[in-house]
Amino acid sequence: MHHLLLSLFVTATAPHAVGSPMGGNGHNVSFDGRLFLVAHGNGWEASVLRPERVVMTNGFPDVTQGAFTGFTNLNASMGNENGLAMCEETAQPTRCNQDGSANAGGAYACYREVIIDSDALAMKPNDVMRRRVLQVVVNQPGTQNAAIEGYTWLDNSKTPLGPTLRGIEPSVTKDGHLLVWQGFPDNSGDIDTIVYSYNPTACATTGWSLPKSIAAAYLDANLIGRYKIADRQLRGADGTAYAASSTVFGGYPWIFPSGEAINFTAVHMPCRTMPPNEDPPGCGPRRNALSVIGYPTNHQLAHIDGDVNPDTDQTVRLFFTSPGPVNAQPTLPATTGVDVWPFFGSNTSNYTELIFDDGLDGKYAGLWHLNELVTNPGEYDRTRTADSSGYSNTGRLQGGASFPARNNGHLGKALVLDGLSGRFEVPNAVALNPTSAITIDLWLKPAASPDCDANNNYRLLIGKGNLGGAYSIVMEDNLSFQARVKVVGGTIYDSRSNAVIPVGQWSHVAFEYDGATGTMAFYVNGVETNREVKMPAMLAGSTDLLQVGGPGARAACPQGDGAFQGEIDEVAISRVWRYGPAPVSAVPDAGTGGAGGGSGSAGGSGTAGGSGTAGGAATAGGSGTAGGAATAGGTATAGGAATAGGGSEATAGGTSEAGGAGGGGEKVVVVGHPPVDPNVSGGCTSAVAMAPLLSVLLALRLRRRRG
């Protein structure tokens, strides 16, 4: 049996969030990732991140043990500023002397930061962007003893930018040319949408373009070819394109250093009670649903699933910025992946790592993290869930399916199903009909045993056309699994897991089939539990809709295909053999013959967040009837019941296992299955550590309550 790390199965976006001393009511970070400027009740303050002091705890960075220096006060008050951009005209820091004078051989590091901010309380049209210059001197830079030596305001004039740019919460790219903030395209001083301006001169006072909606970036000659966010037209979470003239609703935008994406809060936080006794504190504005849009998300709005979004009704989220990959040991980020970014939240006082491998993978036909969809107008749609594969195969909740307000899943949110009619459905699409190979996997937590009487009480977990369709996985009434695929010629192959899972715990189940070799395999909780070989044949596909969680309304104790009761999470369908040793002669991703995935995979570099090697487009080809086995070697469909109930096998080869050819009324008993991996348990989602000080909560009121 082959054992796999279960982390390989989880294409997460924010699996963990832990406490951080870097708290406040807004912040930003230098582009080397070490100098933080943070807003507190007593003004703006500076702190140095010392990654050399990061401690690994349970495989994740602990930044609470001296990783940040104490705060050095830079001015006496916040001055109504709760967000600022740190713009660098040249690469920072540079070597200098203790007094800040330039010296290439000096023992100190000097940061020259152009600060761009606005008065967050000024009513429009007086909320103008303004500029000043700060120098911070750091002694013993790049070591575990780094500390702030001193600072100087080289220019504290707060000179307005020209032409006048109105709004709040600016951030800027590393090259100093692209400024992004919360404003409005008409430059009226209204806020609640994401706009940008370009300047051919880095961090300059004048020369900025008039604001445009970020939705227009893909048409801007100044941005095309320079910033990846402008490579393609932006799309909503359901794939609906943002017109260039439309607005992208969002608060607290932070643009990635190379301009590849923006993170922002996408939805308003509802108030249970209104000010002055607001509950939750800071409710009202867009302080909910931390999201990302841009290159690493296939230019589609991605509502982040995981600890960084712990709920939809309680925890306000404001400023999140990233130091980028920090060149120290232990490294930040610590999570392995193609494109992983470390992030700090100030008002939430936490640290997390965002993983974008799902959007960059390019080989998923559908990947549903199973959290609420965020609409283009900036609201939750709790009746739909987004597909992050790049194909935008949006799922729609049906019957007794729901999302709770608080995280409940293996990772972030999970879909709760009532065992009667709960499911989500996806319309047929070319992408959902792989040709040469398929992998289907999900996490599930049964609420009860499906064995409710003497009949065959199996439950449909995934089905494209139910048991006689393109592919399906059912949970048998003994908590084992059976998968089926239809191949060219109409023959149905099936395979059994030969392993069971417990009730009330999270378990991972994966099934895969390779058409070039006819190989089928099951993995349960990271362990290969069955592998068998059929006659090679390509997948047939179907025009049926995809159903996940159930086939429709069914009795609580069904005779035949019933609906699953419990929770499911991280449902994925891949167009490749994804897990375990690949079969000999396995065909690499042959695609589906359709467009999708935002030109395939590739993307960010392995050093977190860099632009990566493009490539990996879904290569067509290889479809058809490869292997010369359209009818699985000319064998009959043994058992005479290709769609017989969940406990029968009716496939090629003239044999029928575990229950024979009988129809769906027979009990299925699988003997000799391996024990469930004792190291796999449910509820592995760690809680987000929230430690907002009262002063921080009070300071939240500084921001205008509009939008």
N, C-alpha and C positions, 0 to 999 in steps of 0.2 A: 504494500500500500504506500502511496506517495503522500507525504505530509507537506502542506503549504502554510506559510504564514498568513493568518487571516487578514493581516493588514493589506495583503495584495488584493483582496477582494473588495476592499472599501475604497471607492473613489470619492473621498470625502472632500468637503470644502473648508470646514473649520472644526476638526475633530476635538480640539481641546481649547480651553481658555483658562488661564490661571491668574492669580493676583499679581499686581505690580505696584511698586511705590510711586510710579510715575503717574500721579493723579492730578487732576485739575479741571478747569472749565474751558479747555482748548489748548492746543499745543501744535508744534511742528518740529521738524528734525532736519539737521544739516544733511547734505547728500553723501557724506562719508558715514552717516548713521550713528554719530557719537555725541553731537551737541543737541540737546533738547531745550526748547523754550516753551515754558508752561505758564498758563494763566492761573493765578490763585486770587483769593480775596484781597491779599495785600499787594497785588501787582503782578507783573510779569517777572518770572524767575528762570534761571538757567541751571541745568544739571547735565553732567556728563555720564553717558552710558559706558560702563567698563565691562564689555563682554567677557574679558578674562576672568571676571568674578562670577559669571553665570555657573550655576550648579545644575547638573542633570538629576532630576528626581522622577523616578518611574518612567524614564526615557524621554522626558519633556523638560525644557528649560525652566529653571527656577531663578527668577530675576530679583528675588526679595532679599538676597544675602549679600548686599554691598555692591550689586551691579550698577546702581546709580549713586552718584555723589549727592550730598546735601544740596539744597536749593540756594542759589545766590540771587538776591533780589536785584533786578535791573531798573525798576522804577517804582514809585511809591503807590501807584494804583494801576488797575487794568485800563483806565481811560476809556471805558466802554468798548474795549476791544476783546472779543472772545475768539478771534481767529486771525492768524497772520500767515503770510508766505515768507519763506526764507529763500531769497534769490541770490545766486552766486555768479558774479560777473566773470570770475575765473575759478579754477578748481581750488577748493578749500579743504583743509587748512594749509597754510604756508608756514615755514619755519621762521621764528622770530626770537627776539630777546624778551626778557621779563617785562620790560616796559612797553612791549608791543611793537617796537621798531623792527623793521625787516632785517633778517640775517639768515641767509641760506644754511648756515651751520649752527644756528641757534638751538638751544635746548628746549625751547617752548614752541607750541603750536598756536598760531593766530587764525581765528575765523573772522573773515570780513563778510558780514551778512547784510544784504539789502533787505530791509523789512518793509513789506507792503501789507497794509491793513486798512480798516475803515472803522468809523464810529458805528458800532452795532445798534446803538440806541437812537441815532439821528434819524429823524423822519425824512422820507423821500422829499425832495431830491438831494438831500444833504449827506447821504450815506456814500461819500466819495472815497475811492481808493487813493491812498497817499503813501509817500515814500520817505524812508530815513535809513541811516546806516549805523550798524552796530559792529564793534570789534570785541571779541572775547578771547582772552589769553588762557591757555591750558598748560599746566606744568606736568611733567612726566607723561606726555601724550602717548597713547597707544599701549599703556601698561595698566596693570591692575591697581596702580596707585595714582592714576590720572586724576587731576582736580582742577577746578577753576582758580586761576591765579588772580584775574581781574577782568575788568571790562571797561570800554569807553564808547560813549555815543559819539561817533565821528560826525554825524549829522542827525540832529533830533528835530528837524524843522517840520516834519510831517507834510512835505510838499505834495500837493495833489498831482496825480498822474494826468498826462495830457494825451489825447483829449480826455475829458472827464469820463471816468468809469464809475458806475454806481452799483452798490451791492455790498455783500458781506462775505466773510469766510474764504479768502483767496488762498490758492496754492499755485505753484509754478513748476515747470519742468526743470531738469538739471541744467539744460543749456540756457535757461533764463529767458527764453523767447515766448513761451506759451503760458499764459495766465488763465486760470479757471476759477470761477467763483459762483456764489449763489446770487443771482440777479435776474434780469429780464432782458430779452433781446432788444426791446425798444429803449433801453437805458433810462427808464423812467424812475428807477429807484425801487421799483417793486422787486420782490425776491421770490423764492420758492421754486425756481428752475435753475438749471445749470447752463452757464454761458461761458464764453471764452473770448480772449483777445490775443493777437499776435503782434510781436514787435521785432523787427530785424536787428535791433540793438539790445543785447541782453540787459535786463534789469533797469532799463533806462527810465528817466522821468517822463519823457515825451516820446512820441512815435508809435503809440499803441493804436491798433485798429479798433473801430467801434465794435461793441459786443455783438456776438451772434450766438444763437442756440448751438449747443454742442451737437445737436442733430444735423447741423449743416457742415460739420467738419469734413465729411467725405467729398465735398465739392470745393473746398478751399485750396487753391494752388499753393498757398503758403504752408499748408500742413501735409498735403499729399506727398508721400515718399519720405517725409521727415518723421512723422509720428504715426505709429501703427493704429491708433484709434481712428485715424482718417482713412485707413485702407479700404473700409467697406461702410455701407450705410448701416447705421445702428438699428437694432430691432428690439422690440419688447420681449418679455419673457415667453410669450406665446408665438413669437416669430413675426408679429405684425411690425412692419417697418415704420420707423419714425420719419415722416416727411421732413425735408430740409427746413421747412417753415414752421414745423411743430416744436413744442417745448418738451424737454425731458425734466420731469418734476424730481426735485431732490434737494436735500440739505446737507451741509457739512462736506462738500465735495473735496476730495484730495486726488490730484492727478499723479499717476505713477511717474517716477523720475524721467523715464525715456518717452513718456507720452503714449504708452500703449493702452492705458485703461484709466478709469476713474472709479473710486469707491465713494459711496454716498449713502445717506439714509433716505429711503424711498417712500415711506408711509407715515402718516400722522400717528402719534401716540394718543389714544383716546383717554379722556379724563373721567374718572369715576365721580370726583367732585371737582368743582372749579375753584380758581384762585379766590380769596387768598389762602384757602386751605386745600390746594390742589392735591389730588391723589390719582396716580402716582406723582411724586415730585418731578417737575419738569415736563409734564404732559402738555399736549396741545399741538406744538409744531411737529415737523417731520423729524422725529427722533426714534424711528422704528424701522425695522426691516433693512439692516445693513446689506447693501447690494454692491455689485460690481458690473461694469459694462465696458467692453472693449475687446482687444485682440485675444486675451486668454479665455474669454467667454464666447468666442465666435461672434463677437460684436452683438451679442444678445444679452439683455438684462438678466443677471443671475442673482436671485435672492439667496443669500448664503445660508446653507443649512449647517447647523452645528452649534457649539456652545457660545459662539459670538452673538448669536441671536437666540437667547434662552427662552423667549416668550413673545407674545404679541400684545400683551395688555399690562405689563408691569415695569419692565426695565428700559429706561430711556437710554439711547445710544447716540453719541454726538460725534466727536472727532476720533478718527482712526487714521494713523499714519504709519509708514513703514521705514525702518532704517535701511531697508534693502539687505542684501547679503553682507554680513559683517565678517571681515577677514580676521578671525581670531579663533581660539580654541577655548571652550567648545563653540562650534559654529552656530550662528543664527542665520537661517532656521535650522532646527535639528531634524525635522521631518524630511525623509527622502522623497524625491519625486522629480518630475520633469520641470515643473514651474511652481515653486513654493515660496511664499513671502512671509516674513515675520511682521507682525503688526502690534502696535501699542494703542490702547484706548485710554484717553485721559479721564473723562468723567466717570467711566466704568472702572478705572484703575485695574486694567487687566492686560495680559499679553496673550496673543494667539498666533497661529500660523495658518494662512489661507492656501489651499491647494487647488490648482487649476488644471490638474491632469485630465479631468473628465472632458472639458471643452477642447483640449489640445490632443486628445487621444486619437480621434479620427476613425476609430473602428467600432464605435457603438452605433447600433441602429436606434436605440432608445435608452435613456438613462434618467430615471425619475428618483430624485432624492426624497420626494414625498413630503414637501412642505408647501405652504400656500403660495399661489402664484401672485405676483405683483403686476398690476395692469399698467398700461401706458399712462393713464391719468393719475397714477400714483396711489392706488388703493389695493387692499387685499381682495383677492377673489378666492374665497374658501371653497368654491365648487370646482376649482381646477388646480392642477399641479404641473409644473413645467418639466420639459425634457431638455436636459443639458447636453445632449449628444451633438447638437448642431443642426439636427433635422427638424427641430421644433414639433415633435410629435406629442403635443399637449394632451395630458390625460384629464378626463372629466369625471368627477365623483358622481356615483349613482347610488340610489337607495340609502341604506344605512351605513354610509361611509362618511367619516368626518375627521377633521384635524382639531386637536385640543388647543387651548390657549398656551399651554406650557410644553416644553420639550418632553417627549415621552419615548423617543426612539433609540435604536442602536446608535444612531448618529443624528442629533438634533430631533426634528419632528419625525413622526411615523404616522401612517394612516391607520385609523381605528375602524375595524370592520365588525358588523353586528352578527355575522353568521346566518343572516336571513337574505338580505338583498345587497349588502354593502360590497362595492367594487369600484374600480375606475376603468374607464374605457377609452381606447384610442382608435380613431378611424383608420381604416386600411391606408397604407402608404407603401410606396416602392421600397423605402428603406427598411421596412419591417418584414421584408421577404428576402432574407439572405439566400444566396445560391449555393455557395461551396461549403460553408461551415456556419455553425451557430453556437453561442454560449448563452445560457439563460441563468441568471442568478439573482438571489434576493435574500434578505434577512427576514425572519418571521418569529413571532412570539405567540404561540397558540394560547388562547384563554382557557381552553378545556379540551379534553380528548374528543376527537370526532366520533369515537365508537359509542353510539347512543342506543343501539339495539342489535338484533341478530342479523341485520342486513348489511349490505356493503355501503357504508356511509362515507365514502371518499369525498374530498372537497377540492374543487378546482382552484388552483393557485394562479396559474397563467394559462391562457388558451387563446389561440388565434383560430377560431372556428371550433372551439371545444375539442373533444378527443379525436374527432375525425378530421380536424383541420390541419393547418400547416405545422403547428407545434403546440405542445401543452405540457404542463407539470401538474400532477394531482398529489395531494396528501392523502395517503390511505388511512383507514380507520385505526391502524396500529401505529400511526405517526411515522411511517416510512413514506417513500415517494416513488412515483412512477412517471417517467417522461416519454413522450411520443413525438416523432417527427414524420411528416409525409414526404416521401421522395418522388422524383420524377417517375411517372408510370402509375402513381396512386398507391403504392405500397406504403404501409405504415410500420415503422420500426419503433419498438419500445424498449425501455431499459428500466431497471429497478435500482433503488439506492442501496438495498441490503443494509440499511442502517436506519435507526429511528432517532427522534429528537425528544427532549423533555417538554412538558407543558409548563408554561409560565416563565420560560427563559428564552433569551434571544439565541437563535441558531442561524447559521449560514448554510444555504443549499445552492449548489451549482450543478448544472447539467450541460454537457457539450457534445456536439456531433461534428465529425469531419467527413465531408462527402467524398473526398478523393480516396479515402481508405475504408470508409464505412465504420470508423471507430466511434464508440459512444462511451462516455465516462460520467460518473457521478462523484461529486465531492460534498461531504457533509462536515461542517465545522473544520474545514481545512484538511481533511483526510480523504484521499481517494478511496471510495468504498466499493466501486464496481467499475470495470472496464470490459467491454466486449466488442466484437467486430462483426458487422453485417456486410452484405455485399455492397461494394462501393456504389454510390448513387448521389446525384445532386439533389438539393432540396427543391420541393415542388412549389412551395409558397401557396398563398390563397388570397382571395379578395375579402376575407372576413375581417371584422373589426377585432381588435385585441382587447381581451377582458382580463383583468388582474384582480384576484380576490374572490371571484365568484362568477357564475354563468348567468345571473339574473335572480329574480325572486325565487326562493326555495324554502321548503319547510326546515324547521330547526333541526329535525332529525330526518334527513333525506334518505330515500332509497335511490341510490345513484348519485349523480353529481350534485353536490351541495355547495354552499357558500362557506368560506373560511371565517371563523370567529377568532378574533385576536388583533394583533398589530403586524403590519408589514412595513418594510423600510428598504431603501436603496435597491430598487428593482432595476435590473439591467438586461438588455439583449444586445449581444455583440455579433458582428459579422465574421468573427474569427474564432479559432480554438484559443481560448484565453488562458486557461489554467493548466498547470501540470505539464508533464512531458508531452510534446506534440507528437502525433502519430507520424510515422515515416511517410514521406511523400505528401504531407499536409500542404494544401494550397494556401499561400498567403492571401490576405484579404482580397477577395475577388470582387468586392463591392456588391451593389445591388442593381447596377445599371442606371441608377438615378443620381441626381445631384444631391448634395448634402454636406453636412459636417463642416462647412466653412473651409473648403479645400483640404479636408483631411486632418492630419494630425500635426505632428511636430510642435513647434512653438518654443516656449521659454527654455532657457538653458538650465542645466542641472544645478547651476549656482544661484538659483532663485531669482526669478524675475527678469533675467536678461532676455533679449529677443533671441530666438533660437533659429534652428535650421528649419526652413519651411518644409515643404515636401510632404510625403505621406498622403497625397491625394488618393481618394478611393479609386483604386485602379479597376477599371471595368475588366472586361476579359474574364476568361475562366468560367463564365457561366455556361449554361447549356446542359448537355447530357454527358459530361465528361465521365470517363470510366466505362462507357459502353454498357451501363447497367440500368437502363431506364426502368426495367421491371425487376430489378434486384435478382438478376441471374435467371430469370424465367421461372422462379419458384412461385407457388401459389401463396395466397395469404392464409396461412394455417389458422385453424381455429374457426374460420368462417365468420368471424365477427370483428372486422377491423375497428369498429367503433364500440366494441363491447365495453361494459362498465370498467371502472377504474382498476379492477383487479385482474384483468385478463390481458394476455399478450396475443396479438393476432397479426404476426408479421411473417416475413419470409423465412424459409428454411424448413417449414413443415412441422415445427414444434410449437408447443405452447407451454409456458412456464407458470408456476404458482397459480393454480386455479384453472389451468387448462383453457379450453376454448369456450368455456361456459359464459353465459351472459352475466350482466353486472350484478347479479344477486349473490355471488359467492363471496364468502369471507376470504381474505388474503392473509396468510400467515407466513412471514418471512423468518426463517430460523437461522441461527448462526451469525447474526449481524454483529459487527464489532461494537464495543461500548462507545457511548458518546464521549468525546474528548472532555476530560474533567477540567481542563484549563479554560474551557469556553463557557462563559456564563453570560447571563443577560445583564441589561442595564449598565453597559460600560460607559455611558456618556457621563463625563465628569461635569460637575456643576461649575458655572462661571462664578469666580470669586468677585464679589462686588463689595467695594469698601469706600463709597463716596462719603466724604466728610460733610457735615452740615453746611460748612461754608461753601462747599462746591454746589450743593443743592440750592442754596440761596443765590449763588452766583448765576445759576441757570436762568434766573429771571432777567438777567441783563439783556438777553437776546430778545429782539422784538417778536411778538406773538402774531406774526402774520403768516398766511399760507398754511 
